[in-house]
């Protein structure tokens, strides 16, 4: 069984990350507070030496994950945030997808603000206090349930709600011959 290998991400990743920070107004705090980011690449190879997905978050495969570096660890590596990227996902992505991936992970990172004066809070070492924001949405489910129950499954309902919010609902529209509001079981005629 192959083990995961962690290494510093190549310069290309750091350059793209800096570009995303410069282009996205919501990431202004990274520039203003000089938040230091460690970029890590993780890889794993199967028995035939083919690279495979290996990074997981809450038990599911993830293309990247972000974490805050605790004060004690900052003594050794001087970074505030660590983004770990699955090399399999990175190598299979084009530049636009890579930028979107970095933008997503950066968006998780927010600065803690003082309730008194709304100014950034700092740790004893002078580094900004940060917090991780959860995703706005998450989709979980089973393909088999979506296949069996279609538009009536929670799986399809979740995807449809997100698609509607993103104005993509026509991609997930139910077939015209499916009744969207069937009567409850007790009212149906058999």
C-alpha positions in Angstrom: 0.0 0.0 0.0 1.4 3.4 -1.0 1.6 6.2 1.5 0.7 9.8 1.0 3.7 12.1 0.2 3.5 15.7 1.3 5.7 18.4 -0.3 5.8 22.1 -0.8 3.7 23.1 -3.7 5.6 24.2 -6.8 6.2 27.9 -7.5 3.4 27.8 -10.1 0.9 27.3 -7.3 2.2 30.2 -5.2 2.1 32.5 -8.3 -1.5 31.5 -9.1 -2.5 32.0 -5.4 -0.9 35.4 -5.4 -2.8 36.3 -8.6 -6.1 35.2 -7.1 -5.5 37.3 -4.0 -4.6 40.3 -6.1 -7.7 39.9 -8.4 -10.4 39.1 -5.8 -11.5 42.1 -3.7 -12.8 39.7 -1.0 -9.2 38.6 -0.4 -8.0 42.1 0.4 -7.3 41.0 4.1 -4.5 38.6 2.8 -2.7 41.7 1.4 -3.5 44.2 4.1 -2.6 42.0 7.0 0.2 40.1 5.2 -1.3 36.8 6.0 1.2 34.1 5.2 0.1 31.0 3.3 1.8 27.6 3.2 0.9 25.7 0.1 1.3 21.9 0.3 0.8 19.3 -2.4 -0.1 15.7 -1.4 0.1 12.7 -3.7 -0.3 9.0 -3.6 0.4 6.3 -6.2 -1.3 3.0 -6.7 0.4 -0.4 -7.2 0.9 0.4 -10.9 2.5 3.7 -10.1 -0.4 5.8 -11.3 -1.3 8.8 -9.2 -4.6 8.6 -7.4 -6.9 10.8 -5.4 -5.9 10.8 -1.8 -7.0 13.9 0.1 -10.2 13.6 2.1 -12.3 16.0 4.1 -14.9 14.6 6.5 -14.5 11.2 4.8 -15.1 12.4 1.2 -12.5 13.1 -1.5 -11.5 16.7 -1.7 -9.4 18.6 -4.2 -8.0 20.8 -1.4 -8.4 21.7 2.2 -7.5 24.7 4.3 -6.5 24.9 8.0 -5.4 27.6 10.3 -1.9 27.2 11.8 -2.0 27.3 15.6 0.3 29.7 17.4 2.7 27.0 18.6 3.2 25.7 15.0 3.8 29.2 13.7 7.0 29.3 15.8 8.4 26.7 13.5 7.0 27.6 10.1 5.8 31.3 10.3 2.7 30.7 8.3 -0.9 31.6 9.3 -2.8 29.3 6.9 -2.1 26.1 5.2 -3.7 25.0 2.0 -3.2 21.3 1.1 -3.9 20.4 -2.6 -4.4 16.9 -4.0 -1.8 16.6 -6.8 -4.2 14.3 -8.7 -6.8 17.0 -8.9 -4.4 19.8 -9.5 -2.6 18.0 -12.4 -6.0 17.2 -14.0 -7.2 20.8 -13.9 -6.9 23.7 -16.3 -5.8 27.2 -15.1 -9.4 28.4 -14.6 -10.2 25.4 -12.4 -7.0 25.9 -10.4 -7.8 29.5 -9.8 -11.3 28.6 -8.7 -9.9 25.9 -6.3 -7.5 28.4 -4.7 -10.2 31.1 -4.5 -12.5 28.6 -2.8 -10.0 27.7 -0.1 -9.0 31.3 0.4 -12.7 32.3 0.9 -12.8 30.0 3.9 -10.3 32.3 5.7 -11.8 35.3 7.6 -10.3 37.8 10.0 -11.7 38.0 13.5 -12.8 41.5 14.2 -13.1 43.2 17.6 -16.6 43.8 18.7 -15.5 47.1 20.3 -13.9 48.8 17.3 -14.4 46.4 14.4 -10.6 46.2 14.0 -8.7 43.0 13.3 -7.8 41.1 16.4 -4.3 39.8 16.9 -2.6 37.0 18.8 0.1 37.6 21.4 2.7 37.1 18.6 1.2 40.0 16.7 -0.3 37.8 13.9 -3.9 38.3 12.9 -6.6 36.1 14.6 -8.3 34.2 11.8 -11.4 31.9 11.6 -12.6 29.4 9.0 -15.9 30.1 7.3 -18.0 27.0 6.4 -19.2 26.5 2.9 -22.4 28.2 2.0 -23.8 24.8 0.9 -22.9 21.2 0.8 -24.3 18.4 -1.2 -24.4 14.8 0.1 -26.4 11.8 -1.0 -26.5 8.6 -2.9 -26.7 8.3 -6.7 -28.9 5.2 -6.2 -31.5 7.3 -4.3 -31.4 10.1 -7.0 -31.8 7.4 -9.6 -34.7 5.7 -7.9 -36.6 8.8 -6.8 -35.5 11.5 -9.2 -36.9 15.0 -8.5 -38.5 13.7 -5.3 -35.2 12.8 -3.7 -33.3 15.1 -1.3 -30.2 14.6 -3.5 -31.9 16.1 -6.6 -33.7 18.7 -4.5 -30.4 19.9 -3.1 -28.7 20.1 -6.6 -31.8 21.9 -8.0 -31.9 24.5 -5.2 -28.2 25.3 -5.8 -28.8 25.4 -9.6 -31.7 27.7 -9.1 -29.7 30.1 -6.9 -27.0 30.1 -9.6 -29.6 30.4 -12.4 -28.8 27.0 -13.8 -32.2 25.4 -13.1 -32.9 24.6 -16.7 -30.1 22.0 -16.5 -32.0 20.2 -13.8 -35.6 20.6 -14.8 -37.9 17.6 -14.3 -39.3 16.0 -17.4 -42.6 17.6 -18.6 -44.5 14.3 -18.0 -43.7 14.1 -14.3 -46.2 15.5 -11.8 -44.2 17.8 -9.6 -46.9 17.8 -6.9 -48.5 14.3 -6.6 -51.2 13.9 -4.0 -50.2 12.5 -0.6 -50.3 8.7 -0.3 -53.6 8.8 1.5 -55.3 10.8 -1.3 -54.1 8.7 -4.2 -56.5 6.5 -6.0 -55.4 3.0 -6.7 
